[in-house]
Amino acid sequence: MKTKKVDKKKTLAYAVAFYFTEASIKFMMGNTMYEYVHTVYDRRYDNGVFNTLAVVYNYKKMKYEVLVVSDEKVGDKEIQII
């Protein structure tokens, strides 16, 4: 089965780095609508790795969530900015 190639400029990781700098932006990831709130850069002192975290509001669950953008499973997902 072929996997769909995702354009890097349409991924969550790209949007957090370049589009979601200061504004509160709504976007769709899958069937869920989110609103971007803030980006947190977390440094793990045990191995020196930085994690990029996006604080978002999930409209489906009606609560705030943290998405680990530096994780490829989340950061490489395609989004649609509303």
N, C-alpha and C positions, 0 to 999 in steps of 0.2 A: 504494500500500500504506500502510495506517495504521500509525503508530508507537504503541507502548504508552506512555501517559502514566504516568510514575513519580512516586509520592508523595515529596515532598522529605524527609519524615521517615524514609523507608526507604532513603535513599541513603548511600553511604560517607562523603561529605563531612559530612553532618549527624551521623552516628554518631561520627565522629572528633571533631567539635566538642563534642558534648553527652553522648554515652554512654561513650566510651572515654577518660575523663579519668584514671582511676587504676587500673583493673582490667585484667587480662589476659582478654580476651573472645574467644570463638570465634565466627566468622561464616562464612556461605556467600556466595560471589559467583559466580554461575553454578554450575558443577559442582565448584568447588574450595573446600575448607575452609581457612580462614586462622585464625591466632590473632594478635590485636593485641598488640604489644609496647610501642611508644613512638611519640610524635608529635614531629616535628622541624619547627621553623619556620625556613626558610632565606631569607635576604635576599640578593638578587643586587645587587651594587653597581654593575653596569654600567647598569641601568635602574631600580633601586629597587623592583623587584617582589618580593613575598614569596611563597615557595612553601611549601605545607603538605605534608609528607611523612609517611607512616605506615610505620613499620617493622613488618612482619608475618612470621609463620612460615607458609610454604606447606606444608601436609601432603601434597599430591600430589607435589610435587618434593622434599620433605624438606629444605628450605633456607630461610634468611631472605631476604626481598625487601623492597624499598622501593617503595611505591606513591605516585605523585604525586597527592595528593588534590585539589590546586588545579587539576589538568587536568580539564576537563569530561568527557573520554572515560572517565576512571577515577572521578572524584568523583561523577558523576551516575548511576553504576550502582546498581541496586537490590541490597540485601543482605538476608540473613536472619540475625538474631542467634540463636545456639543456646544 
